[in-house]
Amino acid sequence: MGFDQYHEPPAELSEQTRTFARMCANLTEEAEAIGWYEQRISVETDAKARAIMEDSLGEEYKHFSMELEFLLLAKPQWRNIARGILFQDGDIVENGEAAEAAAASGGPNPAQPGADDVSLGIGSLKEHRP
């Protein structure tokens, strides 16, 4: 059985790198599943079936977000760049360029105050449930 997520001999990779590669593969698979559900939902005419698919889609969103959070925690530079892009007002490309430049210079991300915080704040949503 081959493992396409590895581009170097797996035995030469650290456990941390192999875990990171697995999580990248999971993230890709979740993104694909989101796309599949979106397509199925867009053509499904049975309301009950569509509701079940929409519920399943929510699970895929959750899994994608958890895996992304894991990866961003593992890579501070990626996390810092993401902070300048995700959940920001303005032009996505301009925010991305500014975030990348800030990360390359080693400075704080101007788009996100408190850039040294550990979380994107997604976990804090639990505290605000109705």
Order of alpha helices (4+ residues) and beta strands (2+ residues): alpha-alpha-alpha-alpha
